[in-house]
């Protein structure tokens, strides 16, 4: 029988949907639920929250924890979403010359391909 | 630093202090961005570490194009929300710290991804404020002034550049607060 685990990333995504629907900032979510910003950040990274934080977020959101219990095998076998393939945040100190933009694009593409593949293994 | 919503600067300092508490640091103590990344479960990958995957691009960005690329957050995972930060490790350590603090600020604020080369201006303004605040919160700036440290020494202690330390001392109002206490 496959082992069930809590899908923290999926739960975070559902919280984000609720946050957007209610037109709140993450700071407001943290304040309203009493859960720290670092706990929310760690959840987005796939780390399961502690029991108290999970209880607080379930109460705040009205979501059911059962809906985010997935097979351990399933949680490791997912592939990245198409959106993630083009999503990134850049820091730029000045206007990029064409060769710089080309180098960044090529490097970003390679990094993404390698690390998304690594993480789905 | 215009365009920040009302109350954001106080929230940023609160983030810096709360994260120090979580890391068992005092409010004025230096915060290592690499340790913070570990605490937040955000992987940090140096550009030199991906050289074999894109030799030409990495070679350019670590040589003649060194100043063009500081750091980037890419999003992976089933929901496209899991972050990995890549940064240019050819920069000075102090600049690396500032670059990482900036990207970690985005993570702490749970800023969503944006398309490459099209930054969200509000998010960028928030990260530009929170990043340096994480490294030198108001309490640290006050401590530096109270101790009579020169900016260069203080920057070394906190692992930041002198301009960043000076900026944080200025915007925190630390000198004025210390002068008032002493008068």
Interface residues (C-beta under 8 A of the other chain):
Chain A: X9 X10 X12 X13 X16 X26 X27 X36 X37 X38 X40 X41 X42 X44 X45 X46 X47 X75 X78 X79 X80 X81 X83 X84 X86 X87 X88 X89 X90 X91 X92 X93 X94 X96 X97 X99 X100 X101 X102 X103 X104 X105 X106 X107 X108 X109 X110 X111 X112 X113 X114 X115 X116 X119
Chain B: X11 X15 X18 X19 X22 X39 X40 X41 X42 X45 X47 X50 X53 X54 X56 X57 X58 X60 X61 X65 X67 X68 X69 X70 X71 X72 X73 X74 X75 X76 X77 X78 X79 X80 X81 X82 X83 X84 X86 X99 X102 X103 X106 X107 X108 X109 X110 X111 X112 X113 X114 X115 X116 X117 X119 X123
